[in-house]
Amino acid sequence: MNFRLTMPLSGRGKPVLYWADAEGNYSVQWGNISFIVNKEQINRILREFFGDCHKWYPLGASMTKPVAGGMGEYIQEQLSPFGPRHASAIAAIMVNEGWLAAQGKNPIKLRRIVQI
């Protein structure tokens, strides 16, 4: 297995450890939570949330108050049972894999850089 390690985009918190299986599904261990984000969910985020590759979108991953229109809110509403906090780890992976660009620390903005 090819384990990869990255940090949340804020630069704070626990490292995000993840690995992909042969089908492109990612197993994630982040602090005391673990989850799997599958290839279709990643593709949905890229296609539906990051529709305009020229636009910067807010991460907005607060557990208690995700930013309206942010990736955290999208994940909470569209990818149940994930919540806005999962967006922090998923976004870090997507940046580390070269699918998204990130800028800023507060707020963190994201933009799709791959063709879909």
Chimera marker file (.cmm) of the C-alpha trace (Angstrom):
<marker_set name="trace">
<marker id="1" x="0.000" y="0.000" z="0.000" r="1" g="1" b="0" radius="0.5"/>
<marker id="2" x="1.203" y="3.487" z="-0.848" r="1" g="1" b="0" radius="0.5"/>
<marker id="3" x="0.524" y="5.607" z="2.248" r="1" g="1" b="0" radius="0.5"/>
<marker id="4" x="0.533" y="9.366" z="1.823" r="1" g="1" b="0" radius="0.5"/>
<marker id="5" x="0.652" y="12.051" z="4.457" r="1" g="1" b="0" radius="0.5"/>
<marker id="6" x="-0.467" y="15.667" z="4.276" r="1" g="1" b="0" radius="0.5"/>
<marker id="7" x="-1.551" y="18.391" z="6.676" r="1" g="1" b="0" radius="0.5"/>
<marker id="8" x="-4.861" y="20.255" z="6.836" r="1" g="1" b="0" radius="0.5"/>
<marker id="9" x="-4.729" y="23.344" z="4.636" r="1" g="1" b="0" radius="0.5"/>
<marker id="10" x="-4.818" y="25.582" z="7.709" r="1" g="1" b="0" radius="0.5"/>
<marker id="11" x="-1.406" y="24.186" z="8.641" r="1" g="1" b="0" radius="0.5"/>
<marker id="12" x="-2.784" y="23.302" z="12.073" r="1" g="1" b="0" radius="0.5"/>
<marker id="13" x="-4.080" y="20.094" z="13.552" r="1" g="1" b="0" radius="0.5"/>
<marker id="14" x="-3.347" y="16.443" z="13.062" r="1" g="1" b="0" radius="0.5"/>
<marker id="15" x="-1.774" y="15.057" z="9.880" r="1" g="1" b="0" radius="0.5"/>
<marker id="16" x="-4.035" y="13.383" z="7.325" r="1" g="1" b="0" radius="0.5"/>
<marker id="17" x="-2.859" y="9.859" z="6.484" r="1" g="1" b="0" radius="0.5"/>
<marker id="18" x="-4.473" y="8.285" z="3.430" r="1" g="1" b="0" radius="0.5"/>
<marker id="19" x="-4.041" y="5.592" z="0.807" r="1" g="1" b="0" radius="0.5"/>
<marker id="20" x="-5.871" y="4.624" z="-2.376" r="1" g="1" b="0" radius="0.5"/>
<marker id="21" x="-7.053" y="1.203" z="-3.400" r="1" g="1" b="0" radius="0.5"/>
<marker id="22" x="-6.962" y="-0.115" z="-6.977" r="1" g="1" b="0" radius="0.5"/>
<marker id="23" x="-10.381" y="1.414" z="-7.751" r="1" g="1" b="0" radius="0.5"/>
<marker id="24" x="-9.373" y="4.919" z="-6.650" r="1" g="1" b="0" radius="0.5"/>
<marker id="25" x="-11.185" y="4.911" z="-3.296" r="1" g="1" b="0" radius="0.5"/>
<marker id="26" x="-9.315" y="6.658" z="-0.481" r="1" g="1" b="0" radius="0.5"/>
<marker id="27" x="-9.073" y="5.354" z="3.068" r="1" g="1" b="0" radius="0.5"/>
<marker id="28" x="-8.417" y="8.249" z="5.430" r="1" g="1" b="0" radius="0.5"/>
<marker id="29" x="-7.116" y="8.361" z="8.993" r="1" g="1" b="0" radius="0.5"/>
<marker id="30" x="-7.238" y="11.842" z="10.510" r="1" g="1" b="0" radius="0.5"/>
<marker id="31" x="-6.748" y="12.161" z="14.231" r="1" g="1" b="0" radius="0.5"/>
<marker id="32" x="-9.332" y="9.922" z="15.854" r="1" g="1" b="0" radius="0.5"/>
<marker id="33" x="-11.592" y="9.608" z="12.802" r="1" g="1" b="0" radius="0.5"/>
<marker id="34" x="-11.298" y="7.283" z="9.859" r="1" g="1" b="0" radius="0.5"/>
<marker id="35" x="-13.447" y="7.144" z="6.766" r="1" g="1" b="0" radius="0.5"/>
<marker id="36" x="-13.446" y="6.168" z="3.100" r="1" g="1" b="0" radius="0.5"/>
<marker id="37" x="-14.140" y="8.652" z="0.336" r="1" g="1" b="0" radius="0.5"/>
<marker id="38" x="-14.798" y="6.864" z="-2.910" r="1" g="1" b="0" radius="0.5"/>
<marker id="39" x="-13.847" y="7.809" z="-6.450" r="1" g="1" b="0" radius="0.5"/>
<marker id="40" x="-17.409" y="8.781" z="-7.382" r="1" g="1" b="0" radius="0.5"/>
<marker id="41" x="-17.684" y="11.131" z="-4.380" r="1" g="1" b="0" radius="0.5"/>
<marker id="42" x="-14.399" y="12.794" z="-5.355" r="1" g="1" b="0" radius="0.5"/>
<marker id="43" x="-15.589" y="13.136" z="-8.944" r="1" g="1" b="0" radius="0.5"/>
<marker id="44" x="-18.896" y="14.617" z="-7.758" r="1" g="1" b="0" radius="0.5"/>
<marker id="45" x="-17.053" y="17.223" z="-5.687" r="1" g="1" b="0" radius="0.5"/>
<marker id="46" x="-14.862" y="18.140" z="-8.671" r="1" g="1" b="0" radius="0.5"/>
<marker id="47" x="-17.750" y="18.183" z="-11.149" r="1" g="1" b="0" radius="0.5"/>
<marker id="48" x="-20.605" y="19.626" z="-9.072" r="1" g="1" b="0" radius="0.5"/>
<marker id="49" x="-18.969" y="21.839" z="-6.459" r="1" g="1" b="0" radius="0.5"/>
<marker id="50" x="-15.900" y="23.028" z="-8.379" r="1" g="1" b="0" radius="0.5"/>
<marker id="51" x="-17.792" y="23.530" z="-11.642" r="1" g="1" b="0" radius="0.5"/>
<marker id="52" x="-15.923" y="26.658" z="-12.766" r="1" g="1" b="0" radius="0.5"/>
<marker id="53" x="-12.159" y="26.067" z="-12.867" r="1" g="1" b="0" radius="0.5"/>
<marker id="54" x="-11.562" y="29.841" z="-12.913" r="1" g="1" b="0" radius="0.5"/>
<marker id="55" x="-13.443" y="30.514" z="-9.672" r="1" g="1" b="0" radius="0.5"/>
<marker id="56" x="-12.099" y="30.264" z="-6.102" r="1" g="1" b="0" radius="0.5"/>
<marker id="57" x="-14.492" y="28.558" z="-3.663" r="1" g="1" b="0" radius="0.5"/>
<marker id="58" x="-14.437" y="28.744" z="0.160" r="1" g="1" b="0" radius="0.5"/>
<marker id="59" x="-13.453" y="25.656" z="2.129" r="1" g="1" b="0" radius="0.5"/>
<marker id="60" x="-15.754" y="26.578" z="5.032" r="1" g="1" b="0" radius="0.5"/>
<marker id="61" x="-15.192" y="23.425" z="7.084" r="1" g="1" b="0" radius="0.5"/>
<marker id="62" x="-16.344" y="24.615" z="10.531" r="1" g="1" b="0" radius="0.5"/>
<marker id="63" x="-18.198" y="21.867" z="12.390" r="1" g="1" b="0" radius="0.5"/>
<marker id="64" x="-20.615" y="24.306" z="13.994" r="1" g="1" b="0" radius="0.5"/>
<marker id="65" x="-21.000" y="26.976" z="11.310" r="1" g="1" b="0" radius="0.5"/>
<marker id="66" x="-19.863" y="25.921" z="7.842" r="1" g="1" b="0" radius="0.5"/>
<marker id="67" x="-19.559" y="28.835" z="5.420" r="1" g="1" b="0" radius="0.5"/>
<marker id="68" x="-22.627" y="29.199" z="3.206" r="1" g="1" b="0" radius="0.5"/>
<marker id="69" x="-21.680" y="28.079" z="-0.286" r="1" g="1" b="0" radius="0.5"/>
<marker id="70" x="-18.477" y="26.413" z="0.937" r="1" g="1" b="0" radius="0.5"/>
<marker id="71" x="-17.152" y="22.927" z="0.381" r="1" g="1" b="0" radius="0.5"/>
<marker id="72" x="-18.037" y="21.988" z="3.975" r="1" g="1" b="0" radius="0.5"/>
<marker id="73" x="-21.675" y="22.877" z="3.434" r="1" g="1" b="0" radius="0.5"/>
<marker id="74" x="-21.732" y="21.031" z="0.094" r="1" g="1" b="0" radius="0.5"/>
<marker id="75" x="-20.290" y="17.877" z="1.637" r="1" g="1" b="0" radius="0.5"/>
<marker id="76" x="-22.735" y="18.037" z="4.544" r="1" g="1" b="0" radius="0.5"/>
<marker id="77" x="-25.725" y="18.424" z="2.216" r="1" g="1" b="0" radius="0.5"/>
<marker id="78" x="-24.680" y="16.184" z="-0.689" r="1" g="1" b="0" radius="0.5"/>
<marker id="79" x="-22.395" y="13.472" z="0.704" r="1" g="1" b="0" radius="0.5"/>
<marker id="80" x="-24.105" y="12.181" z="3.830" r="1" g="1" b="0" radius="0.5"/>
<marker id="81" x="-22.983" y="10.882" z="6.310" r="1" g="1" b="0" radius="0.5"/>
<marker id="82" x="-19.995" y="13.216" z="5.934" r="1" g="1" b="0" radius="0.5"/>
<marker id="83" x="-20.110" y="16.518" z="7.751" r="1" g="1" b="0" radius="0.5"/>
<marker id="84" x="-18.389" y="19.832" z="7.103" r="1" g="1" b="0" radius="0.5"/>
<marker id="85" x="-15.363" y="18.797" z="9.170" r="1" g="1" b="0" radius="0.5"/>
<marker id="86" x="-14.605" y="16.001" z="6.680" r="1" g="1" b="0" radius="0.5"/>
<marker id="87" x="-14.082" y="18.743" z="4.080" r="1" g="1" b="0" radius="0.5"/>
<marker id="88" x="-10.801" y="19.686" z="5.809" r="1" g="1" b="0" radius="0.5"/>
<marker id="89" x="-9.262" y="16.262" z="5.244" r="1" g="1" b="0" radius="0.5"/>
<marker id="90" x="-10.819" y="15.740" z="1.802" r="1" g="1" b="0" radius="0.5"/>
<marker id="91" x="-9.637" y="19.150" z="0.581" r="1" g="1" b="0" radius="0.5"/>
<marker id="92" x="-6.110" y="18.510" z="1.894" r="1" g="1" b="0" radius="0.5"/>
<marker id="93" x="-6.027" y="15.219" z="-0.016" r="1" g="1" b="0" radius="0.5"/>
<marker id="94" x="-7.388" y="16.820" z="-3.192" r="1" g="1" b="0" radius="0.5"/>
<marker id="95" x="-4.710" y="19.532" z="-3.039" r="1" g="1" b="0" radius="0.5"/>
<marker id="96" x="-1.984" y="16.971" z="-2.267" r="1" g="1" b="0" radius="0.5"/>
<marker id="97" x="-3.093" y="14.862" z="-5.246" r="1" g="1" b="0" radius="0.5"/>
<marker id="98" x="-2.955" y="17.887" z="-7.569" r="1" g="1" b="0" radius="0.5"/>
<marker id="99" x="-6.690" y="18.214" z="-8.271" r="1" g="1" b="0" radius="0.5"/>
<marker id="100" x="-7.182" y="21.511" z="-6.424" r="1" g="1" b="0" radius="0.5"/>
<marker id="101" x="-5.144" y="24.631" z="-5.737" r="1" g="1" b="0" radius="0.5"/>
<marker id="102" x="-5.437" y="26.372" z="-2.366" r="1" g="1" b="0" radius="0.5"/>
<marker id="103" x="-4.793" y="29.933" z="-1.288" r="1" g="1" b="0" radius="0.5"/>
<marker id="104" x="-5.042" y="31.769" z="2.004" r="1" g="1" b="0" radius="0.5"/>
<marker id="105" x="-5.356" y="30.580" z="5.572" r="1" g="1" b="0" radius="0.5"/>
<marker id="106" x="-8.410" y="32.440" z="6.847" r="1" g="1" b="0" radius="0.5"/>
<marker id="107" x="-10.442" y="32.028" z="4.758" r="1" g="1" b="0" radius="0.5"/>
<marker id="108" x="-9.036" y="29.137" z="2.767" r="1" g="1" b="0" radius="0.5"/>
<marker id="109" x="-10.062" y="29.264" z="-0.892" r="1" g="1" b="0" radius="0.5"/>
<marker id="110" x="-9.911" y="26.375" z="-3.368" r="1" g="1" b="0" radius="0.5"/>
<marker id="111" x="-9.964" y="26.091" z="-7.149" r="1" g="1" b="0" radius="0.5"/>
<marker id="112" x="-10.113" y="23.071" z="-9.428" r="1" g="1" b="0" radius="0.5"/>
<marker id="113" x="-6.970" y="22.652" z="-11.540" r="1" g="1" b="0" radius="0.5"/>
<marker id="114" x="-7.741" y="19.349" z="-13.299" r="1" g="1" b="0" radius="0.5"/>
<marker id="115" x="-9.938" y="18.850" z="-16.335" r="1" g="1" b="0" radius="0.5"/>
<marker id="116" x="-13.052" y="16.772" z="-15.726" r="1" g="1" b="0" radius="0.5"/>
<link id1="1" id2="2" r="1" g="1" b="0" radius="0.2"/>
<link id1="2" id2="3" r="1" g="1" b="0" radius="0.2"/>
<link id1="3" id2="4" r="1" g="1" b="0" radius="0.2"/>
<link id1="4" id2="5" r="1" g="1" b="0" radius="0.2"/>
<link id1="5" id2="6" r="1" g="1" b="0" radius="0.2"/>
<link id1="6" id2="7" r="1" g="1" b="0" radius="0.2"/>
<link id1="7" id2="8" r="1" g="1" b="0" radius="0.2"/>
<link id1="8" id2="9" r="1" g="1" b="0" radius="0.2"/>
<link id1="9" id2="10" r="1" g="1" b="0" radius="0.2"/>
<link id1="10" id2="11" r="1" g="1" b="0" radius="0.2"/>
<link id1="11" id2="12" r="1" g="1" b="0" radius="0.2"/>
<link id1="12" id2="13" r="1" g="1" b="0" radius="0.2"/>
<link id1="13" id2="14" r="1" g="1" b="0" radius="0.2"/>
<link id1="14" id2="15" r="1" g="1" b="0" radius="0.2"/>
<link id1="15" id2="16" r="1" g="1" b="0" radius="0.2"/>
<link id1="16" id2="17" r="1" g="1" b="0" radius="0.2"/>
<link id1="17" id2="18" r="1" g="1" b="0" radius="0.2"/>
<link id1="18" id2="19" r="1" g="1" b="0" radius="0.2"/>
<link id1="19" id2="20" r="1" g="1" b="0" radius="0.2"/>
<link id1="20" id2="21" r="1" g="1" b="0" radius="0.2"/>
<link id1="21" id2="22" r="1" g="1" b="0" radius="0.2"/>
<link id1="22" id2="23" r="1" g="1" b="0" radius="0.2"/>
<link id1="23" id2="24" r="1" g="1" b="0" radius="0.2"/>
<link id1="24" id2="25" r="1" g="1" b="0" radius="0.2"/>
<link id1="25" id2="26" r="1" g="1" b="0" radius="0.2"/>
<link id1="26" id2="27" r="1" g="1" b="0" radius="0.2"/>
<link id1="27" id2="28" r="1" g="1" b="0" radius="0.2"/>
<link id1="28" id2="29" r="1" g="1" b="0" radius="0.2"/>
<link id1="29" id2="30" r="1" g="1" b="0" radius="0.2"/>
<link id1="30" id2="31" r="1" g="1" b="0" radius="0.2"/>
<link id1="31" id2="32" r="1" g="1" b="0" radius="0.2"/>
<link id1="32" id2="33" r="1" g="1" b="0" radius="0.2"/>
<link id1="33" id2="34" r="1" g="1" b="0" radius="0.2"/>
<link id1="34" id2="35" r="1" g="1" b="0" radius="0.2"/>
<link id1="35" id2="36" r="1" g="1" b="0" radius="0.2"/>
<link id1="36" id2="37" r="1" g="1" b="0" radius="0.2"/>
<link id1="37" id2="38" r="1" g="1" b="0" radius="0.2"/>
<link id1="38" id2="39" r="1" g="1" b="0" radius="0.2"/>
<link id1="39" id2="40" r="1" g="1" b="0" radius="0.2"/>
<link id1="40" id2="41" r="1" g="1" b="0" radius="0.2"/>
<link id1="41" id2="42" r="1" g="1" b="0" radius="0.2"/>
<link id1="42" id2="43" r="1" g="1" b="0" radius="0.2"/>
<link id1="43" id2="44" r="1" g="1" b="0" radius="0.2"/>
<link id1="44" id2="45" r="1" g="1" b="0" radius="0.2"/>
<link id1="45" id2="46" r="1" g="1" b="0" radius="0.2"/>
<link id1="46" id2="47" r="1" g="1" b="0" radius="0.2"/>
<link id1="47" id2="48" r="1" g="1" b="0" radius="0.2"/>
<link id1="48" id2="49" r="1" g="1" b="0" radius="0.2"/>
<link id1="49" id2="50" r="1" g="1" b="0" radius="0.2"/>
<link id1="50" id2="51" r="1" g="1" b="0" radius="0.2"/>
<link id1="51" id2="52" r="1" g="1" b="0" radius="0.2"/>
<link id1="52" id2="53" r="1" g="1" b="0" radius="0.2"/>
<link id1="53" id2="54" r="1" g="1" b="0" radius="0.2"/>
<link id1="54" id2="55" r="1" g="1" b="0" radius="0.2"/>
<link id1="55" id2="56" r="1" g="1" b="0" radius="0.2"/>
<link id1="56" id2="57" r="1" g="1" b="0" radius="0.2"/>
<link id1="57" id2="58" r="1" g="1" b="0" radius="0.2"/>
<link id1="58" id2="59" r="1" g="1" b="0" radius="0.2"/>
<link id1="59" id2="60" r="1" g="1" b="0" radius="0.2"/>
<link id1="60" id2="61" r="1" g="1" b="0" radius="0.2"/>
<link id1="61" id2="62" r="1" g="1" b="0" radius="0.2"/>
<link id1="62" id2="63" r="1" g="1" b="0" radius="0.2"/>
<link id1="63" id2="64" r="1" g="1" b="0" radius="0.2"/>
<link id1="64" id2="65" r="1" g="1" b="0" radius="0.2"/>
<link id1="65" id2="66" r="1" g="1" b="0" radius="0.2"/>
<link id1="66" id2="67" r="1" g="1" b="0" radius="0.2"/>
<link id1="67" id2="68" r="1" g="1" b="0" radius="0.2"/>
<link id1="68" id2="69" r="1" g="1" b="0" radius="0.2"/>
<link id1="69" id2="70" r="1" g="1" b="0" radius="0.2"/>
<link id1="70" id2="71" r="1" g="1" b="0" radius="0.2"/>
<link id1="71" id2="72" r="1" g="1" b="0" radius="0.2"/>
<link id1="72" id2="73" r="1" g="1" b="0" radius="0.2"/>
<link id1="73" id2="74" r="1" g="1" b="0" radius="0.2"/>
<link id1="74" id2="75" r="1" g="1" b="0" radius="0.2"/>
<link id1="75" id2="76" r="1" g="1" b="0" radius="0.2"/>
<link id1="76" id2="77" r="1" g="1" b="0" radius="0.2"/>
<link id1="77" id2="78" r="1" g="1" b="0" radius="0.2"/>
<link id1="78" id2="79" r="1" g="1" b="0" radius="0.2"/>
<link id1="79" id2="80" r="1" g="1" b="0" radius="0.2"/>
<link id1="80" id2="81" r="1" g="1" b="0" radius="0.2"/>
<link id1="81" id2="82" r="1" g="1" b="0" radius="0.2"/>
<link id1="82" id2="83" r="1" g="1" b="0" radius="0.2"/>
<link id1="83" id2="84" r="1" g="1" b="0" radius="0.2"/>
<link id1="84" id2="85" r="1" g="1" b="0" radius="0.2"/>
<link id1="85" id2="86" r="1" g="1" b="0" radius="0.2"/>
<link id1="86" id2="87" r="1" g="1" b="0" radius="0.2"/>
<link id1="87" id2="88" r="1" g="1" b="0" radius="0.2"/>
<link id1="88" id2="89" r="1" g="1" b="0" radius="0.2"/>
<link id1="89" id2="90" r="1" g="1" b="0" radius="0.2"/>
<link id1="90" id2="91" r="1" g="1" b="0" radius="0.2"/>
<link id1="91" id2="92" r="1" g="1" b="0" radius="0.2"/>
<link id1="92" id2="93" r="1" g="1" b="0" radius="0.2"/>
<link id1="93" id2="94" r="1" g="1" b="0" radius="0.2"/>
<link id1="94" id2="95" r="1" g="1" b="0" radius="0.2"/>
<link id1="95" id2="96" r="1" g="1" b="0" radius="0.2"/>
<link id1="96" id2="97" r="1" g="1" b="0" radius="0.2"/>
<link id1="97" id2="98" r="1" g="1" b="0" radius="0.2"/>
<link id1="98" id2="99" r="1" g="1" b="0" radius="0.2"/>
<link id1="99" id2="100" r="1" g="1" b="0" radius="0.2"/>
<link id1="100" id2="101" r="1" g="1" b="0" radius="0.2"/>
<link id1="101" id2="102" r="1" g="1" b="0" radius="0.2"/>
<link id1="102" id2="103" r="1" g="1" b="0" radius="0.2"/>
<link id1="103" id2="104" r="1" g="1" b="0" radius="0.2"/>
<link id1="104" id2="105" r="1" g="1" b="0" radius="0.2"/>
<link id1="105" id2="106" r="1" g="1" b="0" radius="0.2"/>
<link id1="106" id2="107" r="1" g="1" b="0" radius="0.2"/>
<link id1="107" id2="108" r="1" g="1" b="0" radius="0.2"/>
<link id1="108" id2="109" r="1" g="1" b="0" radius="0.2"/>
<link id1="109" id2="110" r="1" g="1" b="0" radius="0.2"/>
<link id1="110" id2="111" r="1" g="1" b="0" radius="0.2"/>
<link id1="111" id2="112" r="1" g="1" b="0" radius="0.2"/>
<link id1="112" id2="113" r="1" g="1" b="0" radius="0.2"/>
<link id1="113" id2="114" r="1" g="1" b="0" radius="0.2"/>
<link id1="114" id2="115" r="1" g="1" b="0" radius="0.2"/>
<link id1="115" id2="116" r="1" g="1" b="0" radius="0.2"/>
</marker_set>
